[in-house]
Amino acid sequence: EMLRSLVGSEMCIRDSFNPTKEDGYITLTTHNNRADAINQKELDNLDTNEREYVANISGDFNEKIYPNSENLVLKEGTQVMFIKNDSSLEKRYYNGKIGTVIHLDEDAITVKCSEDDIIEASYETWENIKYTLNKETKEISNTVEGTYTQIPLRLAWAITIHKSQGLTFDKAIIDAEASFAHGQTYVALSRCKTLEGIVLKTPIKAASIISDTTVNTFTEQLEENEPNEADLTAAKKAYQLDLMSDC
């Protein structure tokens, strides 16, 4: 319903919107090059202390599944997002939490998420696990084939809609004009907790909403075969008989 109400609407559209760093907005865009360009531009604009953090990779860990940049460059004032749940008992951060870098040490970064929420983040480790099935015992065992250790932060002035799946934000600037995949516009709009937190860079056009034909067919069949009272009564009786049979 929210998606339908935004199609062609001027609501939330602010094409010249330029938030301050304190606002904590993240831009959701369709392509990697768009997100990378925004992040690099904002990083270059910072004239502050800079550090580079190099990942430590051991064993078998395919480059295609690296969870973060192998050479992560950050500056004080960088808007960042945590990309892993805190492995410590304190559970100070979660995947998708946004903040601003306020201090850089050799092996730790201080991130300010709010006035009373300041976190010191250090290296985290991701594991490449191989699962195998024992044909005799039918038990599944796992083996760690490789590890990837890096600071669990990424630049977060912008992120692709694809990488935002499963995340939730308080404030988001959505650039979905060039949507190219089924459900991509829906995913972007549903990342924000409230309608008030959404800013649209461009109007949501009908062409930006791409639906899977399978979903369309399923919906049409539902509408054409809506059950009547007799169908519902018969289904209720069948369900009750199944319960009695189970007992």
C-alpha positions in Angstrom: 0.0 0.0 0.0 2.8 2.4 0.8 4.5 1.6 -2.5 1.2 2.3 -4.4 0.7 5.6 -2.6 4.2 6.8 -3.5 3.9 6.1 -7.3 3.8 9.5 -9.0 3.4 11.2 -5.7 5.3 14.3 -4.7 5.4 13.2 -1.1 8.9 12.7 0.3 10.6 14.0 -2.8 13.5 16.4 -2.1 15.9 16.2 -5.0 18.2 18.9 -3.6 18.2 17.4 -0.1 21.6 17.8 1.5 21.7 16.5 5.1 24.3 17.3 7.7 26.6 14.6 9.1 24.7 14.8 12.3 21.4 13.8 10.6 22.6 10.2 10.0 21.0 9.7 6.6 22.1 6.8 4.4 21.6 6.8 0.6 20.2 3.6 -0.9 20.9 3.4 -4.6 20.6 0.8 -7.3 24.2 0.2 -8.5 27.6 -0.3 -6.9 29.2 2.4 -8.9 26.7 5.0 -7.6 27.2 4.0 -4.0 31.0 3.9 -4.4 31.1 7.4 -6.0 29.0 8.9 -3.2 31.2 7.3 -0.5 34.5 8.3 -2.2 33.4 11.9 -2.7 32.3 12.3 0.9 35.5 10.6 2.2 37.7 12.9 0.0 35.9 16.0 1.3 37.1 15.2 4.9 40.3 16.9 5.8 41.0 14.9 9.0 43.3 12.2 10.3 43.3 9.1 8.2 44.3 5.4 8.7 44.3 2.3 6.6 43.3 -1.1 8.0 44.5 -4.2 6.2 42.6 -7.5 6.4 44.3 -10.6 7.6 43.3 -13.6 5.5 44.2 -17.2 6.2 43.4 -20.5 4.6 40.8 -20.7 1.8 38.6 -17.6 1.7 37.4 -16.7 -1.8 37.9 -13.0 -2.8 34.4 -12.9 -4.1 32.9 -13.4 -0.6 35.1 -10.9 1.2 32.7 -9.2 3.7 34.6 -6.0 3.6 37.3 -4.1 1.8 40.7 -5.7 2.1 42.3 -2.3 2.5 39.9 -0.2 4.5 40.6 3.5 4.5 38.8 5.6 7.2 39.1 9.2 8.4 37.8 10.9 11.5 34.3 12.1 10.7 33.5 9.2 8.3 29.9 7.9 8.4 30.2 4.2 8.8 28.0 1.2 9.3 28.7 -1.9 11.3 28.5 -5.0 9.1 28.6 -7.7 11.7 26.9 -8.4 15.0 29.1 -7.8 18.0 30.8 -11.1 19.0 31.5 -9.9 22.6 29.1 -10.4 25.5 28.2 -6.7 25.6 26.5 -6.9 22.2 27.3 -3.2 21.6 26.5 -3.1 17.9 24.6 -5.0 15.2 24.7 -5.4 11.5 23.4 -2.2 10.0 24.0 0.2 12.9 25.2 3.6 11.7 27.6 6.0 13.4 30.5 8.5 12.9 34.2 7.8 13.4 35.5 10.1 16.1 38.9 8.5 16.7 41.3 6.2 15.0 43.9 3.9 16.7 46.2 1.3 15.2 43.8 -1.6 15.9 40.6 0.1 17.2 38.2 2.7 16.0 35.9 4.8 18.2 32.4 5.3 16.7 29.8 7.7 18.0 26.3 6.4 17.3 24.6 9.0 19.6 25.5 11.2 22.5 25.3 8.3 25.0 26.3 5.5 22.6 30.0 5.5 21.8 31.6 2.3 20.8 35.2 1.2 20.4 35.3 -1.3 17.5 38.2 -3.7 16.9 39.0 -6.5 14.5 36.4 -9.2 13.9 36.8 -12.6 12.2 34.6 -14.2 9.6 34.9 -17.9 8.9 34.6 -19.8 5.6 32.9 -23.0 6.8 32.5 -26.2 4.7 29.7 -28.5 5.7 29.9 -32.3 4.9 27.4 -35.1 5.5 28.6 -38.4 7.0 26.7 -41.0 4.8 26.9 -43.6 7.5 25.8 -41.7 10.6 23.8 -39.0 8.6 25.4 -36.4 10.8 26.5 -33.0 9.4 30.0 -31.8 10.4 31.7 -28.5 9.6 35.2 -27.5 9.0 36.7 -24.0 9.0 38.6 -23.8 5.7 39.6 -20.1 6.0 39.2 -16.9 8.0 39.0 -13.2 7.2 39.8 -10.7 9.9 39.0 -7.0 9.4 37.4 -4.0 11.1 33.6 -4.6 10.9 32.9 -1.2 9.4 32.2 0.1 5.9 31.6 3.6 4.5 27.9 4.4 4.9 27.0 7.6 3.2 25.6 5.2 0.6 24.9 1.5 0.1 23.3 -0.5 -2.6 19.7 -1.6 -2.2 20.9 -5.2 -2.6 23.3 -4.9 0.3 20.6 -3.2 2.4 18.4 -6.3 2.4 17.6 -7.4 5.9 18.7 -4.1 7.4 16.6 -1.3 9.0 17.3 2.4 9.1 15.8 5.4 10.8 16.6 7.8 7.9 17.2 6.9 4.3 17.6 8.8 1.0 16.3 6.5 -1.7 17.5 6.7 -5.3 15.5 4.0 -7.0 15.1 5.7 -10.4 17.3 3.1 -12.1 15.8 0.0 -10.5 16.5 -3.1 -12.6 15.4 -6.1 -10.5 12.2 -7.6 -9.2 11.1 -6.1 -5.9 14.1 -3.7 -5.8 12.1 -0.6 -5.2 10.0 -2.3 -2.6 13.1 -3.5 -0.7 14.5 0.1 -0.7 11.3 1.6 0.7 10.8 -1.1 3.3 14.3 -0.5 4.8 13.1 2.6 6.7 11.2 2.3 10.0 8.8 5.2 9.2 7.5 7.1 6.2 8.8 10.3 7.8 12.3 8.9 7.6 12.2 8.5 3.8 13.5 11.1 1.4 13.1 10.3 -2.3 15.8 11.7 -4.7 13.4 11.3 -7.7 9.7 10.4 -8.0 8.8 6.7 -7.9 7.5 5.9 -11.4 5.5 2.9 -12.5 8.6 1.9 -14.6 10.7 1.6 -11.4 8.4 -1.1 -10.0 9.3 -4.4 -11.5 7.2 -7.4 -10.5 7.9 -11.0 -11.0 5.4 -12.6 -13.5 5.0 -15.6 -11.1 3.9 -13.2 -8.3 1.5 -11.4 -10.7 0.0 -14.7 -11.8 -0.4 -16.0 -8.2 -2.2 -12.7 -7.2 -4.5 -12.9 -10.2 -5.5 -16.5 -9.4 -6.2 -15.5 -5.8 -8.5 -12.7 -6.9 -10.3 -14.9 -9.5 -10.8 -17.8 -7.1 -11.8 -16.2 -3.9 -13.5 -18.8 -1.7 -17.2 -18.4 -0.9 -19.1 -19.4 2.3 -19.6 -23.0 1.1 -15.8 -23.4 0.4 -14.9 -22.0 3.9 -17.5 -24.3 5.6 -16.1 -27.3 3.8 -12.5 -26.4 4.6 -13.5 -26.0 8.3 -15.1 -29.4 8.5 -12.1 -31.0 6.7 -9.7 -29.4 9.2 -11.8 -30.6 12.2 -11.9 -34.2 10.8 -8.1 -34.1 10.4 -7.7 -33.0 14.0 -10.0 -35.9 15.1 -8.0 -38.3 13.0 -4.7 -37.2 14.6 -6.2 -37.7 18.1 
